[in-house]
C-alpha cells in the first residue's frame, strides 16, 4: 500500500510539521507500506509564522490555478508518483473547539474516520459541534458531498482526490490548545489510520 502524508501547507500551523518530525523520530511505520511523507509544503510561511507563502498566496487554495511556485513544484512531483491508497493531510484550525477530520471517500471504501477520532480523543478533545466550517459534522467527522469541479479554488486534498487517490483525510487539530496536545492529536490520528488500513507495524 502507498500512503501519502503531507503537512505544513499553512505556515501558521506548526503542529503538522512537528507531528511529521515525531513520526520520523518514532519510526513505527508499517513494514509493508510505501510512505510518501512531505513534512513542510510551505517553508517560507512556517519561518514567517503566516498562513500564506512569502508572496501572500494561500497554497491550500492554489491547486486548480497553480499560481505559486511551491504548488507548481508540488504538482510536478506528484504527477511523477504512483496512485496512493490513502492520503493524510495534517492541519490546524484556529476556530475549532477540538479535533476533527474531513473524509473524502467518494467510492464508499471502508471508513477510517471513526478509528482516527477514537484514537485522537485519548489525547485531545473532539469538536462535537453539529456544524464545522459551515458543513454538517457528527462526532468530529465531516463527510462532505463535494464535486471538486464545482469549487473555484482547490485545496491540496481536491487535487489528490481527482488525480491520485480515492480516499483522503484532512486531520484538523485545534490551534487554541497547547502545541504538545496538537502534535499528539495529529500523530495519534496518523497512526490510527495506518493501523486500521494496513498490516501490523514492525
N, C-alpha and C positions, 0 to 999 in steps of 0.2 A: 504493500500500500504506500502511496505517495501522499505525504502530509505537508501542507504549506502553512507556515506561521509567519505573520508579519506584525510589526509594532512600530510605534514612534512616527506615524504619519502626521500627527498633530504634535507640534513641538512643546506645547504646554501640558502634555500628558506623559510625564516621565515614568509612570508605573509600568507601561508596556515595555520599553527598552530594558528597564531594570528586571522585570519578570523574565525577559528573554535571557538576560545575563544569568539569572538564578537557574533557569532551566539548563543552560550550558554548564554551569558550575556543578549542578547536581548530577547531570549526565545520566539520567534514568530513562533513556529513550527506548522505545520498543525495538527489540532485536531485529524484527522482520521488516521494519518500516524504513522508507527513504524519506528523510526530513529535509525540507527546504525552509530555512529559517532566515528571515530578513529582520534584523533586530532594531533597525532605526531607518525608516524611509525618509525622514526629514531632519537630517543632522544640523542644518543651519537653524531651523526653527527650535530644535532642542537646545542648542547653545544660547539662543536668544530668549528662551522661555516664552515663545509665542506660538500660537496655533498655526499660522501660515509659514510659508518658506521665507527666505530673505527678500523676495520680490513681492511679498504680500499676497501670494496665491494660496488658497486653501487646497492643498494637494488632494484631499479626500473629496473634492468636487470637480476634479480635473480629468477623470478617466474616460470622458467622452470627447472633449475638445483637445486634450493633450497640449496645453499651453506651456506648462512648466518643464524645465529641463529634467527635473527629478522624475516626473511621471513618464515623460517620453523614454528616459533611460530604463525605467522600471518595466514599462510595457515591451520595449525592445528585448529585454532579458526574458520576460515572461513568454513571449512568442517563441522562444527557443526551447522552452521547457515542455515536458510531457503533461498530460492531463493529471489533475490532482484528485485523489479520492475524498479529501477533506481539506477545507481551508478554514483557518482560525485567524481572525484579525483582532489584535489587542488594543483596547481603547480605554479612555476615561470619559465620564460625563460630569460636568460641573453642576448640573441641576439635579442629578439623581439623588434619591434618598437611600440608595443601597445598590447592590449589584444587579444587573440584568443582562440578558443575552438576546440578540436578534438571531433568528433561524431563517435561512433561505434554503428551502428544501422543496423545490417545485415538483420533483418526481415522487414525493412522499416516501423517501427512504426511511429506514428506522431512525427515529429521532435520538439525538444525543443531548437535547436541551435539558431534560429532567435530570439526567445524570450529572450534567455540569452544575446546575443550580444546587442539587443535593450535596455536592462536594464543597461548593463555594460557601454555602450557608454555615459550614463548620468554622469558617474564619472571618466571614463578613456578612452582615445582614443583607437581605434581598430588598429590592424596591418592589413593594407589593401594590403599588398604585394600579388602578384599572386602565389608566391612560398614561403612557410614557412616550414622550417625544411626539405627541399627537396621534399615537397608534394604540390600539387595544392591546392590553397585556394581561397575563394571568400567571401569578406565581413567579414573577420575574422573567417571564418568557414572552417575547414578541414574535409572532409569526405573520409578518405582513404578506398580503397577497399582492405582489408587485409585478408589474411588467416594466423591466428596466428601460424599454424603449419609450415609455410614457414620461420619463423624467428628463428634464433638460440638462441636469448635471448628474454625473455618475460618481459615486464613491468607488473605492477600490473593490469592494465586495460585488458591485454590479458587473464590473469588467471580468472579474474572476468567474462569476456565475454564467456569464454569457460566453466566455471563451475557454475556461479551464476546469470548471468543476460543476457538480450538481448538488453540492452540499457545503454550505458555508455558514459559519457562526461568527458574529461580532460580539466579543465579550466586553462589557462596559463596567468598569469599576467606578465607585462614587468618589469624585475628586475631593469632597469635603472631609473624607475620612483620612486617618493617618496614612502616610505613604507606605508603611510596612503592611498595613491591612490591605491596601490596594494591590500591592505586589503579591501578597499571599492569595488574594482572591483570583488574580489572573493566573498564577502558577497552578492553583488547585483546579481552575477551570480547564486549563490545557491538559493537565494530567488526567482529569476525569474523562475528557473527550478521547484522549489516546487510549486509556484503559478500556473504555466502552467500545471503541471502534476496532481495536487491534488485539493482537496476541499479547499474552502476559509479557511484562518487561523482564529484562535480564536481572 
